[in-house]
């Protein structure tokens, strides 16, 4: 359990931090004492709301526009965060494109977009962050329960992109371990967000695939991220954590 003050004097970057799981992560890290940067593409007002909420907790915050589909912007967010705060200790790779659809309907443009954001962007952000992290740095990536169980058709491209992040996480753990930097991945199950509300038309079927029979909350996912970002998880690296209500059970 990450306690208040455990991330005091730390700097965290949360990509896609303007809403949903990303916003919950930014606030949870701020409660633990971190100063936070969040990236957004279109949700400027939502990102500024997160900044104000973090500042209300007594921490510093900044919203950075960065499109992870753009290689330069994906890597540049880490550099900009380090410039603003004088360093970077925690990277949370939360940004992602959740494109689902039948295999035969997916276009080359779809493939390029999803892989650019979900794989290349995460790789470049992790590379740029690792170059600026001191010993004790943390990289936490948001995956999906679909890397462990794909319950039906329509998930080929999304599951492929997120499964690649499992390999990246394990390789980062080996690459960065000698520097005392950890890398882990969290797999949320159905989670109540604007993109996939618990009141949505497909929610009942999704909830029924979990052992608990319900959607998770963004804060339940954020609590795991905060643990992995904190000092109590110093000996945890290269690991996968399901926060999925038993979706993969």
N, C-alpha and C positions, 0 to 999 in steps of 0.2 A: 504493500500500500504506500503510494507516494504521499508524503506529508507536506504540509505547508512549510515553505522555506527550504525544501530539499533541493530546489533548483535556483536558489538565490544567487545572483550575479551571473547566471547563465543566459545565453542568447539562443532563441529557437526560431527556426523558419518553418512555417507550415504552408505548403503549397496547396492551392485551392482552399484557402482558409476562410472564405467569405460566408460560408453557410454549411449546414449539415454537420457531418462528422468533422470536417476541417475546422469549423467555427468552435465546436465543442472542445476539440483538442487544444486550440489556441487558448481558450479560457481556462481549461484545466491546467495547462502548463503555466499560465500566468498566476493562477492560485497557488501553484507550487513555488512561485518566486521568479519565474523567467520573464525576461523582456522578449517580445514576440514580433515577428514580421509575418504577414500573411500575403499571399499572392492572389490575384483575381484576374479575370479577363474582361467579363462584361458586368459583373456585379460590384461596381464601385461603391454604391451606396451601402450595400450589405457589408462590404469589407470595412467601410468606415464605421459602421455600427459595431463591428467586432473590435475595431481599434478603440472606440469610446468605452466599450465594456471592459476591455483590458485595462485601460487607463483608470477606470473607476475602481479597479482592484489595486491601484497604486503602482502598476508596472508600466513601462514604456511600450509603445506599439506603433507600427507603421504598416500601411497598406501599399503594396507594390504591384503595379500592373505587369504581368508577365504571362505570355502565352507559351505553355509548355510544348506546343506544336512547333514553335520556332526554336531551333537549336541554340541560338545565341541568347534568347530570353530565358530558356530553361536553365542554362548554366549561369546566366547573369544574375539571377535572383539571389544566389548564394553570395556572389561578390558584392552586390548592393547591400545585402543585409550586414555583411562584415564591415562594409564601409560606414554604414549608419551607426553601428553599435561598437565597432572596434574589435569584432570577433564573431565567431559562430561555434556553438557547442552542440546544438541539436538540429537535425533535419528530419522533418516528417513529410514523406512523400505521399501526400494525400490526393493530389490532383489526378483525375482520370476521366476517360470517356466510357460511358456505359452503354455501348451500342449493341443491341440484341436484334436478331432477325434470322430468318431462314437462310441457310447456306447459299442457296441459289440467288438470293436477292442482294447479297453483299457485293459491292463494287470495289474496284481497285482503289478508288478514292477513299472508300470506307476503311479498307485495310491500311492504307498509308496513314490516314488520320489517326486511327486507333493506335497503331504501333508507334507513331511519332510521339503521341502524348503519353501513352501508358507504359512504353518501354524505353524508347530513345530519350524522352524527356526526363524520366526517372534516372536513367543511367547518367546523363549529363549533369543533372542536379546533384547526384551523389558524388560524382567525380569532382565537381567544383567545390562542394561542401567539404569533402574529405581533405582537400588540399589546404583548407583553412582551419581545420579542427585541431585542437590540442588533444593530448592524452585525456581519456575520459569522454571523448565525443560520442555521440549517439546518432545512428541513422535508423529510423523506424519507417517502414513502408506499409501502406495500406493495400492489401490484396483483396481477396474475395473468397467466400465459401465455395465458389464454383471451381476453385483450383483443387478442391478435395472431393467434391461431389457435384456433378452436373445433372440436375434432376430431370431435364427434358431438353427438347431441341431448341435451337435459336441462340445458343451461347458459344458457338465455335470461335468467333473472332475475339470476343471479350475474354473467354476462358484462356485462350492461347496467350493473349497479352499479359494477363495477370499471372499465369503459370510461369512465364519468363522471369517474373520478379522474384519467384522463389529461388531460381538458380542464381540470379543476381545477388540476392541477399546472402546466400551461403558463400558465394565467391567473395563478396565484400568482407564477410566475417573473417575469412582466411587472409585476405589481402591486408586488412587493417588491424588485425588482432595484435600484431607486434607493436603497434602504436597505442594500444589500449583503447581503441575505438570499436564499439560494438555495432552490429547490424542485425536487425530482426524484422519479421513481417507479421502483421496482424490481419486475420481473415474475418471480416464482419459477415454475419448472416443477413437476412432481411432486416433492414434498419429503417426506422421511421424518419424520413427526411422529405424535403420538398420534392425531390426527384422520384422517391418511391414511398409515398405516404402509407401509413398503416390503415388508412381509410380508402385506399385506392381500389380500382376494380379487380386487381389481381392479388390483393393483399391476403384474402382468406386462404387462397391456395398456397401462397408462400409461407404463411404462418403455419399451415398444416404440415409443411415439410420439416419443421423444427420439432425437437423433443419437448420443448416448453410450450409449443402451440401459440407463440406470439412473436411480434416484431421486437427487436432490440431498440434501445434508444442511442442517440449519438453519444451521450455521456457515458454509457456503458462501454462503448468502444474506446472513448477517450481515456477512461480510467486505465485500461491496459496500456495504451500508448504512453501515458504519464509514468506508469511503473517502469516501462522499458527505457524511458528517457532519464530516469532518476538513478541515484547512487545504489539503491538496493538491487538493481539489475546488472551490476558491474560484471558478474560472472555468467551472464546470459547473452549468447551471441549465436548467429547462424540458425536461429530457431523460428518455428512457425507457431502462432497462437490463434486458435479459433475462438472468436467471440460471436458465436452463431446460434446460440440456443439449442445446440445439439443437431444442427442441420446435417452435419457429417457423421453423426453417431450411427 
